[in-house]
């Protein structure tokens, strides 16, 4: 079992729970557009990404 809010296994990215879905969206933005864009989105949403993102090697 992986203890993380978001799991990124390359082609498959998943999360469990309502607010974990927000973390998932912010992680995809981070992965595809960069951390600075994700931080801007966090600010607009008034939400801070939290928890662990697990990534496969």
trRosetta pair geometry for C-beta under 8 A, 3 or more apart (Angstrom, degrees):
i j d omega theta_ij theta_ji phi_ij phi_ji
2 7 5.7 93 97 -101 147 124
2 54 5.1 -110 179 35 130 177
3 52 7.1 52 113 52 70 142
4 7 5.6 122 79 -72 122 75
4 51 6.8 120 -168 156 57 103
4 52 4.2 -97 -125 96 85 101
4 53 6.3 92 -178 -134 126 14
4 54 3.8 -159 -8 -21 166 106
5 15 6.0 12 154 -143 67 104
5 16 7.6 -130 -154 47 50 72
5 17 7.5 -68 -146 47 86 123
5 20 4.7 -154 -173 -124 91 100
5 23 5.1 4 130 93 129 160
5 50 7.2 80 -9 98 165 66
5 51 3.3 54 -9 127 135 153
5 52 6.2 137 12 52 82 56
5 53 7.2 -48 64 -77 85 55
6 13 7.0 2 -177 -175 98 92
6 14 7.5 167 -154 87 57 37
6 15 4.8 -29 -101 -87 68 104
6 20 6.6 175 -64 -172 72 91
6 23 5.3 -139 -45 123 118 107
6 24 5.2 164 -113 -91 112 67
6 27 4.9 155 161 -22 167 161
6 51 7.0 123 1 103 83 117
6 52 7.6 -155 41 103 72 49
6 53 4.5 -18 74 -116 111 79
6 54 7.1 -177 94 25 56 67
7 12 7.9 -8 111 118 96 91
7 13 7.1 176 91 -150 54 48
7 14 5.3 -10 59 60 98 83
7 15 7.2 170 17 -79 71 50
7 53 7.8 176 -83 -163 22 57
7 54 4.9 -13 -116 63 68 108
8 12 8.0 163 -155 93 36 53
8 13 4.9 1 -111 -112 71 93
8 27 6.7 -143 -60 154 124 134
8 31 7.1 168 -132 -80 150 148
8 53 6.1 23 -5 174 114 101
8 54 6.7 178 28 88 69 52
8 55 4.6 -14 73 -105 109 74
8 56 7.0 -130 105 7 64 76
9 12 4.7 -6 64 66 105 95
9 13 7.3 -174 28 -78 63 46
9 55 7.9 175 -79 -153 35 43
9 56 4.6 63 -132 -21 61 128
10 56 5.8 -49 -26 54 91 127
13 24 6.5 140 142 -157 104 99
13 27 7.0 -168 -171 102 133 122
13 28 6.3 141 106 -80 162 97
13 31 7.9 -141 -92 14 153 161
14 24 7.2 -39 -180 -118 18 135
15 20 3.8 -171 164 145 114 103
15 21 5.7 177 84 -80 128 42
15 23 6.1 157 -130 74 153 98
15 24 3.8 -127 -7 -58 137 120
16 20 5.4 19 70 73 39 162
17 20 4.0 87 64 6 94 115
17 21 7.1 -144 94 -17 53 79
18 21 6.1 -53 -170 16 30 112
18 22 7.9 23 141 -10 60 97
19 22 5.3 -39 -162 28 54 114
19 23 6.7 57 141 -17 70 99
20 23 5.2 -49 -151 38 43 116
20 24 6.2 53 146 -27 68 99
20 51 7.3 -29 -112 46 85 165
21 24 5.3 -45 -148 30 34 118
21 25 6.7 36 152 -18 63 100
22 25 5.7 -50 -151 34 34 111
22 26 6.4 30 152 -14 65 106
22 45 7.4 167 -159 159 121 153
22 47 5.9 -67 161 153 143 158
22 49 7.9 -151 124 -101 87 67
23 26 5.7 -57 -147 41 32 110
23 27 6.2 37 152 -24 66 105
23 49 5.4 112 -127 -144 78 80
23 50 6.7 -87 -96 50 125 56
23 51 6.0 -4 -136 48 163 120
23 53 7.7 -161 159 -76 109 94
24 27 5.6 -54 -148 34 29 112
24 28 6.5 29 155 -18 64 103
25 28 5.9 -53 -150 34 32 109
25 29 6.5 32 151 -17 64 105
26 29 5.5 -52 -149 37 35 114
26 30 6.3 40 150 -22 65 104
26 38 5.2 95 -171 -160 80 107
26 41 6.5 -173 -114 92 84 124
26 42 6.3 54 -126 -71 133 92
26 47 7.8 -140 -56 104 140 112
26 49 4.5 -146 109 -84 151 119
27 30 5.4 -52 -148 35 34 114
27 31 6.1 32 154 -19 67 107
27 38 7.8 53 -86 -129 18 144
27 49 7.2 133 -57 -144 72 137
27 53 5.3 151 -119 -111 134 138
28 31 5.6 -53 -142 39 31 111
28 32 5.9 8 164 -1 66 115
29 32 6.4 -68 -135 50 23 95
29 33 5.3 -35 -174 36 66 117
29 37 5.9 -131 167 110 104 104
29 38 4.4 143 104 -92 109 86
29 41 5.7 -22 150 16 172 155
30 33 7.3 -61 -97 56 10 74
30 34 6.9 -45 -153 140 46 12
30 35 5.4 31 -138 -91 94 57
30 37 7.8 -177 -93 69 42 87
30 38 4.1 -4 -71 -44 78 156
30 49 7.9 13 -39 -69 136 172
33 37 4.1 -57 126 61 120 154
33 38 6.9 147 75 -43 102 78
34 37 5.2 92 68 10 83 101
34 38 7.1 -151 102 -4 43 92
35 38 5.5 -59 -146 41 36 113
35 39 6.1 40 155 -24 70 104
36 39 5.6 -50 -147 34 32 114
36 40 6.7 36 151 -20 62 102
37 40 5.6 -53 -154 33 34 114
37 41 6.5 34 149 -18 66 103
38 41 5.6 -52 -149 36 35 112
38 42 6.4 42 149 -23 65 101
38 49 7.1 1 159 -29 118 143
39 42 5.5 -46 -149 31 34 117
39 43 6.6 38 151 -22 63 102
40 43 5.6 -53 -154 32 33 114
40 44 6.6 30 151 -16 65 104
41 44 5.7 -53 -148 37 35 110
41 45 6.1 23 156 -8 68 112
42 45 6.0 -68 -145 48 26 103
42 47 5.7 -114 -149 79 70 65
42 48 5.8 61 -171 -105 127 43
42 49 6.2 -85 -95 -19 129 86
43 46 7.3 21 -177 -74 30 45
